[in-house]
Amino acid sequence: MKTIINGKLYNTATMTTLCERNVYINGTYAGDSSIRVTKSGNYAFVVTSNGQDLYRQSRIEAISKNQIARIIDGWRLDDDEVTALANHGLLVDA
């Protein structure tokens, strides 16, 4: 998926995924949500849909580093995701 936001190309094929969660609607897989970073260091919130939920639309939203903590609040992260987020200065120990 590719989107131009403020004159910048966001291409999910070339972005690095920092963390991701699967989304289920009524027990059926409907897509995923992820935090990704472009090669030039821009962050994005990426939502994909497989068409199982009529209200869920695939999209890419440019976000700032400060917005990431709010977006992923409550997500369960594996060790690789914690490391990736920490390497970008997005997580600190409590």
C-alpha positions in Angstrom: 0.0 0.0 0.0 1.3 3.4 -0.9 0.1 6.9 0.2 1.5 10.4 -0.3 1.2 12.5 2.9 2.5 16.1 2.9 4.6 15.4 -0.2 6.2 12.3 1.3 5.7 8.8 0.0 4.7 6.2 2.6 5.1 2.7 1.2 4.3 -0.3 3.4 6.5 -2.6 1.3 9.6 -0.6 2.3 8.7 0.4 5.8 10.0 -1.4 8.9 7.4 -2.7 11.3 8.1 -1.8 14.9 5.1 -3.4 16.5 1.8 -4.9 15.2 -1.4 -6.4 16.5 -4.0 -8.5 14.8 -7.6 -7.2 15.0 -10.6 -9.5 15.3 -14.2 -8.5 14.9 -16.7 -10.9 16.5 -13.9 -13.6 16.6 -13.1 -13.2 12.9 -9.7 -11.9 11.8 -10.3 -8.5 10.1 -6.8 -7.2 9.6 -4.0 -5.6 11.6 -2.7 -2.3 13.0 0.9 -1.5 13.2 3.5 1.2 13.9 6.0 1.5 11.1 9.0 3.7 10.2 10.1 4.7 6.8 13.7 4.6 5.6 14.0 8.3 6.2 12.7 8.0 9.8 9.1 9.1 9.5 6.6 7.2 11.6 3.2 5.9 10.5 0.2 4.1 11.9 -0.9 1.5 9.3 -4.3 -0.1 9.4 -5.0 -3.0 7.0 -8.4 -4.6 6.3 -9.2 -7.9 4.7 -12.8 -6.9 4.1 -14.4 -8.9 6.9 -15.5 -5.7 8.7 -17.3 -3.1 6.5 -16.3 -0.3 8.8 -12.5 -1.0 8.8 -10.6 0.6 6.0 -7.0 0.2 5.1 -5.0 3.4 5.5 -1.7 4.9 6.4 -1.6 7.8 8.8 1.6 9.9 9.4 2.2 10.2 13.1 4.8 11.9 15.3 7.0 10.1 17.8 5.0 11.6 20.6 1.7 10.0 19.4 3.0 6.4 19.4 2.7 5.8 23.1 -1.0 6.8 23.1 -1.7 4.6 20.1 -0.1 1.5 21.4 -1.3 1.9 25.0 -2.6 -1.5 26.1 -1.0 -3.5 23.2 0.8 -6.7 24.2 4.3 -6.6 22.8 6.8 -9.4 22.3 10.5 -9.1 23.0 11.4 -8.1 19.5 8.8 -5.3 19.4 9.9 -4.0 22.8 13.5 -3.9 21.5 12.5 -2.2 18.2 10.5 0.5 20.0 13.3 1.0 22.6 15.9 1.3 19.9 13.9 4.2 18.5 13.6 5.8 21.9 9.8 5.1 22.1 9.8 3.1 25.3 11.3 3.5 28.7 11.3 1.2 31.7 8.7 2.0 34.3 
